[in-house]
Amino acid sequence: MSDSAEASDGSHDVEAELSRDMGLWGITFIGIGAMIGAGVFALTGFAAGLAGPALLLAFLLNGIIASFTAMSYAELGAAFPRSGGAYNWVTEAIPRPWGFFTGWTNWFAQAVACALYAVTFGSFFTEFFIILGPLHHDFALFGVITKTVLDKALAAVIVAFFAYINYRGAEETGQIGIVVTTIKVIILGVFVVFGTLATLKEPNWTVTFLGGQGFFANGVTGVLAAMGFTYVAFEGYDIIVQSGEEVKKPGTNIPKAIFYSIVVVIPIYILVAFAAIGGIDVTADLLSIAGVSGTPADWTTWQLLGELGELGIIQAAGQFVPYGLPLLLIAGLTATMSALNATLYASSRIAFSMSRDKLLPDPLSQIHDSTRAPYVSIFVSGAVIGLMAIVLPIESVAAASSVMFLLLFSMVNIAVIAMRKNRPDLERPFEVPFMPITPVLGIFFQLLLAPFLLYTLGLGFGEDGFIALVTMTIWFALGVGVYYSYSQERELERMEEQTPAVVTERAPEDREYQVVVPVSNPENVEQFMRTAIDLAQENDGEILVMSVVTVPQQTPIEEGRAFVDEKREVIDEAMSFADDENVPVSGTVRIGHDVSTAILNTLEQQSSDAVLLGWRGRGRRRDAVLGSNVDAVVTGAPCDVFVEKIGADADGSVDSILVPAAGGPHGELAAEAARAVAHSEDAPVTLFRVRERGETDGGENVLANVQAALGDVDVTVTEVEADDVADAIVEESANHDLTLIGATREGMLQQLVFGAIPEEVGRRAESTVIMAKRNIGITSRIRRWFHWE
């Protein structure tokens, strides 16, 4: 879908389109990474103390209950693939003020979860320093109070650091996220293997595992409390739908990603709990670290894990995994940083969306002019997170986070029921089965867990449960005050002023050939359009002029529309050249997080035949050949590719064309393009053949194939003998206005895009050079295999 609007002077229609660049593989790993985040490292120990050996059952039941709500998320996320998630759905389905309070709850839930990850990071970092650093043998120097202060200070620092990273627009790319998640899964797999071996090596391992108190050591109440306490660990599917605007085929990929991630996570959590409870030994050293009295005989393994808290599985790994302490600490630090960044990102997006809808003050929806990040919402969310991380105990933070998510997910289940009644004709790529039984079960079980969780923490709303309850009460009280003193009136104003947006679907024109021309620099537009016009006219085709508005990952992709007008002028100028030549032309502005991905999406969606890219004549980064964006498009485009470097003295006219003779499909494509330019400019072509010294093959077949591709144009064949092919071509190019050269075949391990000779000619030639690469089908198939598209 796209918005169609006129350019600034009203002469052309230019579309603004969102670029969807995440496939099923990437979005699934976002969910897995969010679920197997800091929760499994920070909460397993606490939860073991609540449920005992029945923690295994608690994780299984949590996964089942989470699946009820996950179905609601799948239906609504597939039907409304845009940022905002639960806030947008409840606003759409249920009369105000429930939309506001859902957004208010979601903002706080993500912020509290982020505070949990920050506090856990501080604890892990301090523990890493104590255990592996110079104070390893002098733990008393730190003491409990000093360590707690240091934990909190580090939590504040890491929140501030990631707030700044988000403000700068930096992001954890999809590939990095996949790598980090894979590392976490591998390390937890190692933990499970060694923990299971340590458990089963004892003939009477069941006695040790159960601790002499049975599977339900703390009864059903303990299981329910552990379920509520760890439910936050299953909230990763909320992060999946927050990225809905950027998902390819969201109607199918969002539901699949949600269910795949849950199916992967449930057995991992159960196995980790089994390995931790069964594999650890109660020792005097661990009792000392936990700060409890008694002898090892007085304590069961699950009780010890509960006292160790967030350090439970870390200390367990230290016993039965080789290099377990540093390995799990590093994994825990990585997990907490990754989860912290994701939840800070989600929290700030929710505040941004509510401000955009006039429910929160306008500054929260301001986007920075240079970084294009929602910087006010990032810093406000960071301040809330940092304050909670400093003030609240980790158990209270975890409890508050879980309860807030339980309430939030209940609202989503209510929304999916209401939406079935309010919007019966809504297109639903995925539908929750057994409506309304499934969401009702989700609501019932989630509301059941909340009071058990708070009650069990400290027995009867003890200190930690009481602090969590007071924290949530204060937040809801603030929400009531904000809504009735500010948001309610602004919401009514917005509803009165709001007008429907004109949305159109761009239908492909009936044409034989389409060439796409990405433009950004007005200085080079005329030259690129001349080439595109020649190609379109020769092939009886059309031109699609496009430009890309980029926004950082922290900014909802929809907000890139605010910057579309910056691109309309250059697109309109480009389109005017095609109008003058009576060539069909259309324009589009793509909005995305990455230029090359937006271009590739356009080529795929339009089924384009060719793309014409500009090149400065050098790579912008050390790891790029022609430039990171050009490299990505050339290697990934599902069509023919032309890359043009405009000569220093180019004036738009072409009086002479040079075509270095090269065999294969790429050389023939270059000749076909030369024929198009020659027909348009009435320019002669020099077919240039370079023989290396001592070469006996005359290359008659190559010359014949290229001449056939040149067709009926005026061709002069020139052959020379030289030590260096590139040197000879560069020297000859000085006698021509334009050189068209095809890609050459190189070794797969070489960092080349078109090949050594074409790239050397492109860099060194003073006149204009166009490098051509024909789509032979292999690249597109490989891309589909590895991206699961």
PECORUR-V870105 format. One record per backbone hydrogen bond with DSSP energy under -0.5 kcal/mol. NH is the residue of the N-H (numbers start at 1). CO is the residue of the C=O. Records with the same first field share a line. If there is no record, write none. Layout:
NH: CO, CO
//
This chain:
2: 504
3: 16
4: 502
5: 3, 14
7: 12
10: 7
14: 5, 12
15: 587
16: 3
17: 15, 589
18: 1
19: 591
20: 18
21: 19, 246
22: 246
23: 21
25: 787
27: 23
28: 24
29: 25
30: 26
31: 27
32: 28
33: 29
34: 30
35: 31
36: 32
37: 34, 35
41: 37
42: 38
43: 39
44: 39, 40
47: 43
48: 44
49: 45
50: 46
51: 47
52: 48
54: 51, 215
55: 52
56: 53
58: 54
59: 55
60: 56
61: 57
62: 58
63: 59
64: 60
65: 61
66: 62
67: 63
68: 64, 65
69: 65
70: 66
71: 67
72: 68
73: 69
74: 70
75: 71
76: 72
77: 73
78: 74
79: 75
80: 76
82: 80
85: 82
87: 84
88: 85
89: 85
90: 86
91: 87
92: 88
93: 89
94: 90
98: 95
101: 97
102: 98
103: 99
104: 100
105: 101
106: 102
107: 103
108: 104
109: 105
110: 106
111: 107
112: 108
113: 109
114: 110
115: 111
116: 112
117: 113
118: 114
119: 115
120: 116
121: 117
122: 118
123: 119
124: 120
125: 121
126: 122
127: 123
128: 124
129: 125
130: 126
131: 127
132: 128
133: 129
135: 129
136: 133
138: 135
141: 138
142: 139
143: 139
146: 142
147: 143
148: 144
149: 145
150: 146
151: 147
152: 148
153: 149
154: 150
155: 151
156: 152
157: 153
158: 154
159: 155
160: 156
161: 157
162: 158
163: 159
164: 160
165: 161
166: 162
167: 163
168: 164
169: 166
170: 165
173: 171
177: 173
178: 174
179: 175
180: 176
181: 177
182: 178
183: 179
184: 180
185: 181
186: 182
187: 183
188: 184
189: 185
190: 186
191: 187
192: 188
193: 189
194: 190
195: 191
196: 192
197: 193
198: 194
199: 195
200: 196
201: 197
202: 199
205: 202
207: 204
208: 204
209: 205
210: 206
211: 207
212: 207
213: 210
217: 214, 215
218: 51
219: 216
222: 218
223: 219
224: 220
225: 221
226: 222
227: 223
228: 224
229: 225
230: 226
231: 227, 228
233: 230
234: 231
235: 232
237: 234
238: 235
239: 235, 236
240: 236
241: 237
242: 238
243: 239, 240
244: 241
246: 243
247: 244
248: 22
250: 247
252: 249
253: 249
254: 250
255: 250
256: 252
257: 253
258: 254
259: 255
260: 256
261: 257
262: 258
263: 259
264: 260
265: 261
266: 262
267: 263
268: 264
269: 265
270: 266
271: 267
272: 268
273: 269
274: 270
275: 271
276: 272
277: 273
278: 274
279: 275
280: 276
283: 281
287: 283
288: 284
289: 285
290: 286
291: 287, 288
292: 287
298: 295
299: 296
304: 300
305: 301
306: 302
307: 303
308: 304
309: 305
311: 308
312: 309
315: 311
316: 312
317: 313
318: 314
319: 315, 316
320: 316
321: 317
324: 321
327: 323
328: 324
329: 325
330: 326
331: 327
332: 328
333: 329
334: 330
335: 331
336: 332
337: 333
338: 334
339: 335
340: 336
341: 337
342: 338
343: 339
344: 340
345: 341
346: 342
347: 343
348: 344
349: 345
350: 346
351: 347
352: 348
353: 349
354: 350
355: 351
356: 352
357: 353
358: 355
359: 354
360: 354
364: 361
365: 362
366: 363
368: 373
372: 368
375: 373
376: 366
378: 374
379: 375
380: 376
381: 377
382: 378
383: 379
384: 380
385: 381
386: 382
387: 383
388: 384
389: 385
390: 386
391: 387
392: 388
397: 393
398: 394
399: 395
400: 396
401: 397
402: 398
403: 399
404: 400
405: 401
406: 402
407: 403
408: 404
409: 405
410: 406
411: 407
412: 408
413: 409
414: 410
415: 411
416: 412
417: 413
418: 414
419: 415
420: 416
421: 417
422: 418
423: 419
426: 423
429: 427
437: 434
438: 434
440: 436
441: 437
442: 438
443: 439
444: 440
445: 441
446: 442
447: 443
448: 444
449: 445
450: 446
451: 447
452: 448
453: 449
454: 450
455: 451
456: 452
457: 453
458: 456
459: 456
460: 455
461: 455
462: 457
465: 457
466: 462
467: 463
468: 464
469: 465
470: 466
471: 467
472: 468
473: 469
474: 470
475: 471
476: 472
477: 473
478: 474
479: 475
480: 476
481: 477
482: 478
483: 479
484: 480
485: 481
486: 482
487: 482
488: 483
490: 486
491: 487
492: 488
493: 489
494: 490
495: 491
496: 492
497: 493
498: 494
503: 501
504: 2
506: 504
507: 505
511: 509
512: 540
515: 542
516: 610
517: 544
518: 516, 612
519: 546
522: 520
524: 521
525: 522
528: 524
529: 525
530: 526
531: 527
532: 528
533: 529
534: 530
535: 531
536: 532
537: 533
538: 534
539: 535
540: 537
541: 536
542: 513
543: 584
544: 515
545: 543, 586
546: 517
547: 588
549: 590
550: 548
551: 592
555: 552
559: 556
560: 557
561: 558
562: 559
563: 560
564: 561
566: 563
567: 564
568: 564
569: 565
571: 567
572: 568
573: 569
574: 570
575: 571
576: 572
577: 573, 574
578: 574
579: 575
580: 576
581: 577, 578
582: 579
583: 578
586: 543
587: 13
588: 545
589: 15
590: 547, 588
591: 17
592: 549, 590
598: 594
599: 595
600: 596
601: 597
602: 598
603: 599
604: 600
605: 601
606: 602
607: 603
608: 603
609: 514
610: 514
611: 640
612: 516
613: 611, 642
615: 644
624: 621
631: 627
632: 628
633: 629
634: 630
635: 631
636: 632
637: 633
640: 609
641: 773
642: 611
643: 771
644: 613, 642
645: 769
646: 644
648: 766
649: 766
650: 647
657: 684
658: 738
659: 686
660: 740
661: 688
667: 663
668: 664
669: 665
670: 666
671: 667
672: 668
673: 669
674: 670
675: 671
676: 672
677: 673
678: 674
679: 675
680: 676
681: 677
682: 678
683: 678
684: 655
685: 714
686: 657
687: 685, 716
688: 659, 686
689: 687, 718
691: 689, 720
692: 690
693: 722
695: 692
703: 699
704: 700
705: 701
706: 702
707: 703
708: 704
709: 705
710: 706
711: 707
713: 710
715: 713
716: 685
718: 687, 716
720: 689
722: 691
728: 724
729: 725
730: 726
731: 727
732: 728
733: 729
734: 730, 731
735: 732
736: 733
737: 656
738: 656
739: 768
740: 658
741: 739, 770
743: 772
744: 754
750: 747
752: 750
759: 755
760: 756
761: 757
762: 758
763: 759
764: 760
765: 761
768: 737
769: 645
770: 739
771: 643
772: 741
773: 641
776: 774
781: 777
782: 778
783: 779
784: 780
785: 781
786: 782
787: 783
788: 784
789: 784
//
